[in-house]
Amino acid sequence: MAIPETSRSSKRRKKRKRDFYVGVGLIFLLLASIFIVVKWITPENLENKSVATEKKTTNKPPAKAPAKPAEQKTKTIVENEEIDNYLESLGFSGTALVYREGKIVLNKGYGVANREKDIANTPDTVYYIGSSQKALIATAILQLEERGKLQVSDPVSRYLPDFPNGNTITLKNLLNHTSGIVGHTEENAKISPADLVKDIEAQGIKRQPGKWDYQDSNYSVLGYIVEQLSGEKLINYLQNNIFKPAGMTHSGMYTTFDKEKERSVGYSIKKDGTYKTPYLPDLSQLYGCGDIYMSATDMFLFDRALSNRKLINDTSFEKMFTAGSSSGYGMGFYADPGSYNSHGVLSGWNVSNSFSHSGKTCVVLLSNIQNNIKSFGKVNNHIYELLNH
């Protein structure tokens, strides 16, 4: 049966009305959604969110800084009791280090570093090394020769035009203590290296070069020449070209000695058996020849660096350890038949340092009592004998 036309029209009108309301509802929902989103992303809300994020980040506990490593103390080593007992029997006061064929067999402090405070000597105690410093200056001169800055055969006048007899005296004469100069007399007053050299020049000569005559001033002049040719203070040159390459960390100049935690006090023994701190001049007077301190370990490291050619080459090594006179003194060391030796004495301190020609043995004795052992050289030699048993 056919549906009347009026009924169809009524249905269409109802559908259009329903669709209209549905569309309006959808549009309203869309506009409401847009309004909420826009309000949420306003600058204020963005700023608040950023602050909240920042607070979340900064509220984290700060990371702990890595702890500084504790200063490492050098280990006491006593693998050769015979040498240890020998030094104890002598009443040795200081630090002894003995190296034999690839290892350290003794590294020990003996006696007291500071009697007033009852502080013991240890492997890290530092001592003034006196004339053993001359080996450092000789090394510096030979390094400068390797770099083309000088020749040890040069006359001193090439570097110090006013030096007495400077056209005849060579750098080698200064190195070998055969210059013939009178030299400087130490006083208890501060003096600059330039003024020290001027005084050495003013003192003149006592003879023509060639004869052995040990004078500290020879090495004061050499130290000054190192400064002039390198453009550095002497201590800076030594630190950069000797201490650092050799791994020496407990060495320095007298101006920093009091800052060292483990420093020794120098003593001598009076006739009644009591101890005294002897007279010590202002160490600026011993520029280049007695104003340096170090530990026994550093002295050993210096010896090893020389022996292993870390500091100078073969040609320079041969020059250093060739005797310049009947004394056996080469350049900073005595070239003895079985070993190379350096000695140092300063008011209250005594040093004997040696290493064998082969480099297999090294004996370092640093003491803070000047005169309780008559011959450090004999003690050093006896230690070699004990090692060779």
BAKOLDO-970814 format. One record per residue (C-alpha): residue in three letters; chain; residue number from 1; x, y, z. Coordinates in steps of 0.1 Angstrom, whole numbers, plus 5000, padded with zeros to 4 digits. Example, Ala and Ser with C-alpha at 12.3 -4.5 7.8 and 13.67 -1.06 7.14 Angstrom:
BEGIN
NODE residu chaine num   c1   c2   c3
NODE    ALA      A   1 5123 4955 5078
NODE    SER      A   2 5137 4989 5071
This chain:
BEGIN
NODE residu chaine num   c1   c2   c3
NODE    MET      A   1 5000 5000 5000
NODE    ALA      A   2 5014 5034 4990
NODE    ILE      A   3 5024 5059 5018
NODE    PRO      A   4 5007 5093 5015
NODE    GLU      A   5 5028 5122 5004
NODE    THR      A   6 5019 5143 5035
NODE    SER      A   7 5033 5117 5058
NODE    ARG      A   8 5066 5116 5039
NODE    SER      A   9 5070 5154 5042
NODE    SER      A  10 5064 5153 5079
NODE    LYS      A  11 5091 5127 5084
NODE    ARG      A  12 5116 5147 5064
NODE    ARG      A  13 5110 5178 5084
NODE    LYS      A  14 5115 5159 5117
NODE    LYS      A  15 5148 5144 5104
NODE    ARG      A  16 5161 5179 5093
NODE    LYS      A  17 5152 5193 5127
NODE    ARG      A  18 5170 5164 5145
NODE    ASP      A  19 5201 5168 5123
NODE    PHE      A  20 5202 5206 5131
NODE    TYR      A  21 5202 5201 5168
NODE    VAL      A  22 5229 5174 5166
NODE    GLY      A  23 5251 5197 5145
NODE    VAL      A  24 5246 5226 5170
NODE    GLY      A  25 5256 5203 5198
NODE    LEU      A  26 5288 5191 5180
NODE    ILE      A  27 5297 5227 5173
NODE    PHE      A  28 5292 5237 5210
NODE    LEU      A  29 5314 5208 5221
NODE    LEU      A  30 5341 5217 5196
NODE    LEU      A  31 5341 5254 5208
NODE    ALA      A  32 5342 5243 5244
NODE    SER      A  33 5372 5221 5238
NODE    ILE      A  34 5391 5249 5220
NODE    PHE      A  35 5384 5273 5249
NODE    ILE      A  36 5398 5249 5274
NODE    VAL      A  37 5430 5241 5255
NODE    VAL      A  38 5437 5278 5247
NODE    LYS      A  39 5432 5288 5284
NODE    TRP      A  40 5455 5260 5295
NODE    ILE      A  41 5484 5270 5272
NODE    THR      A  42 5485 5307 5282
NODE    PRO      A  43 5520 5321 5290
NODE    GLU      A  44 5512 5321 5327
NODE    ASN      A  45 5505 5284 5327
NODE    LEU      A  46 5536 5277 5306
NODE    GLU      A  47 5557 5297 5330
NODE    ASN      A  48 5542 5279 5360
NODE    LYS      A  49 5550 5246 5343
NODE    SER      A  50 5585 5256 5336
NODE    VAL      A  51 5591 5267 5372
NODE    ALA      A  52 5576 5234 5385
NODE    THR      A  53 5599 5215 5362
NODE    GLU      A  54 5629 5236 5373
NODE    LYS      A  55 5620 5230 5410
NODE    LYS      A  56 5617 5193 5403
NODE    THR      A  57 5652 5194 5388
NODE    THR      A  58 5669 5216 5414
NODE    ASN      A  59 5654 5197 5443
NODE    LYS      A  60 5677 5168 5435
NODE    PRO      A  61 5705 5165 5461
NODE    PRO      A  62 5738 5180 5446
NODE    ALA      A  63 5763 5154 5435
NODE    LYS      A  64 5791 5150 5459
NODE    ALA      A  65 5825 5162 5448
NODE    PRO      A  66 5850 5134 5444
NODE    ALA      A  67 5871 5130 5476
NODE    LYS      A  68 5907 5143 5473
NODE    PRO      A  69 5931 5114 5474
NODE    ALA      A  70 5950 5113 5507
NODE    GLU      A  71 5987 5122 5504
NODE    GLN      A  72 6005 5089 5499
NODE    LYS      A  73 6033 5082 5525
NODE    THR      A  74 6063 5064 5511
NODE    LYS      A  75 6064 5029 5525
NODE    THR      A  76 6092 5020 5549
NODE    ILE      A  77 6111 4990 5533
NODE    VAL      A  78 6136 4968 5552
NODE    GLU      A  79 6145 4939 5531
NODE    ASN      A  80 6182 4939 5540
NODE    GLU      A  81 6184 4936 5577
NODE    GLU      A  82 6222 4935 5577
NODE    ILE      A  83 6224 4971 5563
NODE    ASP      A  84 6196 4982 5586
NODE    ASN      A  85 6214 4968 5617
NODE    TYR      A  86 6247 4984 5605
NODE    LEU      A  87 6231 5019 5603
NODE    GLU      A  88 6213 5014 5636
NODE    SER      A  89 6247 5005 5652
NODE    LEU      A  90 6262 5037 5640
NODE    GLY      A  91 6235 5059 5655
NODE    PHE      A  92 6226 5071 5620
NODE    SER      A  93 6201 5099 5620
NODE    GLY      A  94 6184 5106 5587
NODE    THR      A  95 6170 5086 5558
NODE    ALA      A  96 6187 5058 5539
NODE    LEU      A  97 6177 5044 5506
NODE    VAL      A  98 6194 5014 5490
NODE    TYR      A  99 6185 5001 5455
NODE    ARG      A 100 6198 4968 5442
NODE    GLU      A 101 6192 4952 5408
NODE    GLY      A 102 6157 4964 5401
NODE    LYS      A 103 6142 4969 5435
NODE    ILE      A 104 6146 4990 5466
NODE    VAL      A 105 6159 4969 5495
NODE    LEU      A 106 6160 4996 5521
NODE    ASN      A 107 6141 5029 5525
NODE    LYS      A 108 6138 5039 5561
NODE    GLY      A 109 6140 5069 5584
NODE    TYR      A 110 6163 5067 5614
NODE    GLY      A 111 6165 5089 5645
NODE    VAL      A 112 6148 5122 5650
NODE    ALA      A 113 6140 5150 5625
NODE    ASN      A 114 6130 5175 5651
NODE    ARG      A 115 6143 5170 5687
NODE    GLU      A 116 6122 5198 5702
NODE    LYS      A 117 6090 5183 5689
NODE    ASP      A 118 6101 5147 5690
NODE    ILE      A 119 6093 5141 5653
NODE    ALA      A 120 6110 5110 5637
NODE    ASN      A 121 6128 5109 5604
NODE    THR      A 122 6108 5090 5577
NODE    PRO      A 123 6113 5081 5540
NODE    ASP      A 124 6096 5114 5531
NODE    THR      A 125 6117 5137 5553
NODE    VAL      A 126 6135 5164 5533
NODE    TYR      A 127 6170 5175 5539
NODE    TYR      A 128 6193 5202 5526
NODE    ILE      A 129 6217 5185 5502
NODE    GLY      A 130 6246 5210 5502
NODE    SER      A 131 6271 5205 5475
NODE    SER      A 132 6253 5175 5460
NODE    GLN      A 133 6233 5202 5443
NODE    LYS      A 134 6262 5208 5420
NODE    ALA      A 135 6252 5176 5401
NODE    LEU      A 136 6219 5193 5393
NODE    ILE      A 137 6236 5224 5380
NODE    ALA      A 138 6260 5203 5359
NODE    THR      A 139 6231 5185 5344
NODE    ALA      A 140 6214 5218 5335
NODE    ILE      A 141 6246 5230 5318
NODE    LEU      A 142 6249 5198 5297
NODE    GLN      A 143 6212 5200 5288
NODE    LEU      A 144 6218 5236 5274
NODE    GLU      A 145 6248 5223 5255
NODE    GLU      A 146 6226 5196 5239
NODE    ARG      A 147 6201 5223 5229
NODE    GLY      A 148 6229 5244 5212
NODE    LYS      A 149 6228 5272 5238
NODE    LEU      A 150 6265 5268 5248
NODE    GLN      A 151 6296 5246 5246
NODE    VAL      A 152 6314 5236 5278
NODE    SER      A 153 6346 5245 5260
NODE    ASP      A 154 6334 5281 5257
NODE    PRO      A 155 6353 5308 5276
NODE    VAL      A 156 6334 5323 5305
NODE    SER      A 157 6338 5358 5289
NODE    ARG      A 158 6313 5348 5262
NODE    TYR      A 159 6286 5349 5288
NODE    LEU      A 160 6301 5372 5314
NODE    PRO      A 161 6323 5398 5297
NODE    ASP      A 162 6337 5412 5329
NODE    PHE      A 163 6347 5379 5344
NODE    PRO      A 164 6384 5379 5356
NODE    ASN      A 165 6406 5359 5332
NODE    GLY      A 166 6374 5351 5314
NODE    ASN      A 167 6390 5346 5280
NODE    THR      A 168 6411 5317 5295
NODE    ILE      A 169 6387 5301 5320
NODE    THR      A 170 6362 5278 5303
NODE    LEU      A 171 6329 5265 5315
NODE    LYS      A 172 6345 5232 5318
NODE    ASN      A 173 6370 5246 5343
NODE    LEU      A 174 6341 5258 5364
NODE    LEU      A 175 6325 5224 5362
NODE    ASN      A 176 6357 5206 5371
NODE    HIS      A 177 6367 5231 5399
NODE    THR      A 178 6399 5239 5380
NODE    SER      A 179 6391 5276 5373
NODE    GLY      A 180 6416 5292 5397
NODE    ILE      A 181 6392 5318 5410
NODE    VAL      A 182 6393 5331 5446
NODE    GLY      A 183 6355 5329 5451
NODE    HIS      A 184 6329 5344 5474
NODE    THR      A 185 6329 5344 5512
NODE    GLU      A 186 6295 5337 5526
NODE    GLU      A 187 6278 5362 5549
NODE    ASN      A 188 6246 5362 5568
NODE    ALA      A 189 6228 5386 5545
NODE    LYS      A 190 6205 5382 5516
NODE    ILE      A 191 6221 5387 5482
NODE    SER      A 192 6208 5385 5446
NODE    PRO      A 193 6224 5361 5421
NODE    ALA      A 194 6236 5391 5400
NODE    ASP      A 195 6253 5407 5430
NODE    LEU      A 196 6268 5374 5441
NODE    VAL      A 197 6284 5370 5406
NODE    LYS      A 198 6297 5406 5408
NODE    ASP      A 199 6314 5398 5440
NODE    ILE      A 200 6330 5367 5426
NODE    GLU      A 201 6343 5388 5397
NODE    ALA      A 202 6356 5414 5421
NODE    GLN      A 203 6375 5387 5441
NODE    GLY      A 204 6396 5379 5410
NODE    ILE      A 205 6418 5348 5405
NODE    LYS      A 206 6445 5331 5425
NODE    ARG      A 207 6461 5312 5396
NODE    GLN      A 208 6458 5302 5360
NODE    PRO      A 209 6432 5275 5353
NODE    GLY      A 210 6441 5238 5353
NODE    LYS      A 211 6448 5229 5390
NODE    TRP      A 212 6421 5213 5412
NODE    ASP      A 213 6408 5238 5437
NODE    TYR      A 214 6373 5231 5450
NODE    GLN      A 215 6352 5264 5451
NODE    ASP      A 216 6315 5267 5456
NODE    SER      A 217 6316 5299 5436
NODE    ASN      A 218 6323 5279 5404
NODE    TYR      A 219 6288 5266 5405
NODE    SER      A 220 6272 5299 5415
NODE    VAL      A 221 6286 5313 5383
NODE    LEU      A 222 6273 5282 5363
NODE    GLY      A 223 6238 5286 5379
NODE    TYR      A 224 6237 5322 5369
NODE    ILE      A 225 6246 5313 5333
NODE    VAL      A 226 6218 5287 5333
NODE    GLU      A 227 6194 5316 5342
NODE    GLN      A 228 6207 5339 5316
NODE    LEU      A 229 6206 5314 5287
NODE    SER      A 230 6173 5297 5296
NODE    GLY      A 231 6154 5330 5305
NODE    GLU      A 232 6141 5313 5337
NODE    LYS      A 233 6148 5315 5373
NODE    LEU      A 234 6172 5288 5383
NODE    ILE      A 235 6147 5269 5405
NODE    ASN      A 236 6120 5271 5377
NODE    TYR      A 237 6145 5256 5352
NODE    LEU      A 238 6154 5228 5376
NODE    GLN      A 239 6117 5221 5383
NODE    ASN      A 240 6108 5220 5346
NODE    ASN      A 241 6138 5202 5332
NODE    ILE      A 242 6151 5179 5360
NODE    PHE      A 243 6125 5175 5389
NODE    LYS      A 244 6095 5168 5367
NODE    PRO      A 245 6111 5146 5341
NODE    ALA      A 246 6127 5125 5369
NODE    GLY      A 247 6094 5123 5389
NODE    MET      A 248 6109 5142 5419
NODE    THR      A 249 6081 5156 5440
NODE    HIS      A 250 6098 5164 5473
NODE    SER      A 251 6125 5188 5462
NODE    GLY      A 252 6127 5226 5462
NODE    MET      A 253 6146 5258 5471
NODE    TYR      A 254 6153 5271 5506
NODE    THR      A 255 6125 5296 5502
NODE    THR      A 256 6099 5269 5504
NODE    PHE      A 257 6117 5246 5529
NODE    ASP      A 258 6096 5257 5559
NODE    LYS      A 259 6064 5248 5540
NODE    GLU      A 260 6074 5212 5538
NODE    LYS      A 261 6054 5190 5563
NODE    GLU      A 262 6082 5166 5568
NODE    ARG      A 263 6113 5187 5571
NODE    SER      A 264 6144 5180 5591
NODE    VAL      A 265 6162 5203 5616
NODE    GLY      A 266 6200 5202 5612
NODE    TYR      A 267 6221 5195 5643
NODE    SER      A 268 6257 5190 5653
NODE    ILE      A 269 6270 5174 5685
NODE    LYS      A 270 6289 5193 5710
NODE    LYS      A 271 6319 5179 5730
NODE    ASP      A 272 6297 5172 5759
NODE    GLY      A 273 6274 5150 5738
NODE    THR      A 274 6245 5174 5736
NODE    TYR      A 275 6230 5187 5703
NODE    LYS      A 276 6229 5222 5689
NODE    THR      A 277 6216 5239 5658
NODE    PRO      A 278 6247 5253 5641
NODE    TYR      A 279 6250 5287 5624
NODE    LEU      A 280 6235 5287 5590
NODE    PRO      A 281 6241 5317 5567
NODE    ASP      A 282 6213 5332 5545
NODE    LEU      A 283 6211 5305 5519
NODE    SER      A 284 6209 5331 5491
NODE    GLN      A 285 6247 5332 5497
NODE    LEU      A 286 6249 5296 5484
NODE    TYR      A 287 6230 5301 5452
NODE    GLY      A 288 6237 5273 5428
NODE    CYS      A 289 6258 5253 5452
NODE    GLY      A 290 6238 5247 5485
NODE    ASP      A 291 6203 5261 5486
NODE    ILE      A 292 6183 5231 5475
NODE    TYR      A 293 6166 5204 5496
NODE    MET      A 294 6151 5170 5487
NODE    SER      A 295 6141 5136 5501
NODE    ALA      A 296 6161 5104 5497
NODE    THR      A 297 6136 5091 5472
NODE    ASP      A 298 6140 5122 5450
NODE    MET      A 299 6178 5119 5452
NODE    PHE      A 300 6174 5082 5441
NODE    LEU      A 301 6151 5093 5412
NODE    PHE      A 302 6176 5118 5401
NODE    ASP      A 303 6203 5092 5400
NODE    ARG      A 304 6181 5068 5381
NODE    ALA      A 305 6171 5094 5356
NODE    LEU      A 306 6208 5102 5349
NODE    SER      A 307 6217 5065 5346
NODE    ASN      A 308 6187 5058 5323
NODE    ARG      A 309 6196 5088 5301
NODE    LYS      A 310 6163 5106 5308
NODE    LEU      A 311 6180 5139 5315
NODE    ILE      A 312 6211 5139 5293
NODE    ASN      A 313 6223 5118 5264
NODE    ASP      A 314 6252 5094 5261
NODE    THR      A 315 6277 5121 5251
NODE    SER      A 316 6268 5144 5280
NODE    PHE      A 317 6268 5114 5304
NODE    GLU      A 318 6304 5106 5294
NODE    LYS      A 319 6315 5142 5299
NODE    MET      A 320 6298 5144 5333
NODE    PHE      A 321 6316 5113 5346
NODE    THR      A 322 6351 5119 5332
NODE    ALA      A 323 6375 5132 5358
NODE    GLY      A 324 6388 5167 5352
NODE    SER      A 325 6418 5163 5375
NODE    SER      A 326 6436 5139 5397
NODE    SER      A 327 6409 5145 5423
NODE    GLY      A 328 6385 5123 5402
NODE    TYR      A 329 6359 5151 5401
NODE    GLY      A 330 6340 5153 5369
NODE    MET      A 331 6310 5175 5367
NODE    GLY      A 332 6290 5175 5399
NODE    PHE      A 333 6302 5139 5407
NODE    TYR      A 334 6334 5121 5416
NODE    ALA      A 335 6341 5094 5391
NODE    ASP      A 336 6354 5066 5413
NODE    PRO      A 337 6365 5032 5400
NODE    GLY      A 338 6333 5014 5409
NODE    SER      A 339 6307 5041 5414
NODE    TYR      A 340 6298 5078 5408
NODE    ASN      A 341 6296 5098 5440
NODE    SER      A 342 6284 5132 5452
NODE    HIS      A 343 6288 5146 5487
NODE    GLY      A 344 6272 5175 5505
NODE    VAL      A 345 6278 5192 5539
NODE    LEU      A 346 6257 5221 5552
NODE    SER      A 347 6256 5233 5588
NODE    GLY      A 348 6236 5205 5604
NODE    TRP      A 349 6232 5182 5573
NODE    ASN      A 350 6254 5156 5556
NODE    VAL      A 351 6249 5138 5523
NODE    SER      A 352 6265 5108 5506
NODE    ASN      A 353 6250 5098 5473
NODE    SER      A 354 6263 5072 5449
NODE    PHE      A 355 6253 5048 5421
NODE    SER      A 356 6273 5021 5404
NODE    HIS      A 357 6286 5024 5368
NODE    SER      A 358 6262 4997 5358
NODE    GLY      A 359 6233 5015 5374
NODE    LYS      A 360 6223 4983 5393
NODE    THR      A 361 6231 4997 5427
NODE    CYS      A 362 6223 5031 5443
NODE    VAL      A 363 6230 5042 5479
NODE    VAL      A 364 6215 5074 5493
NODE    LEU      A 365 6223 5086 5528
NODE    LEU      A 366 6208 5119 5539
NODE    SER      A 367 6215 5129 5575
NODE    ASN      A 368 6204 5158 5598
NODE    ILE      A 369 6234 5155 5621
NODE    GLN      A 370 6265 5169 5606
NODE    ASN      A 371 6293 5153 5627
NODE    ASN      A 372 6281 5121 5645
NODE    ILE      A 373 6296 5099 5617
NODE    LYS      A 374 6332 5108 5608
NODE    SER      A 375 6332 5095 5572
NODE    PHE      A 376 6300 5091 5553
NODE    GLY      A 377 6320 5080 5523
NODE    LYS      A 378 6333 5050 5542
NODE    VAL      A 379 6297 5042 5554
NODE    ASN      A 380 6285 5043 5518
NODE    ASN      A 381 6314 5020 5507
NODE    HIS      A 382 6306 4995 5535
NODE    ILE      A 383 6270 4993 5524
NODE    TYR      A 384 6283 4982 5489
NODE    GLU      A 385 6304 4956 5506
NODE    LEU      A 386 6274 4943 5525
NODE    LEU      A 387 6254 4941 5493
NODE    ASN      A 388 6281 4921 5476
NODE    HIS      A 389 6283 4894 5503
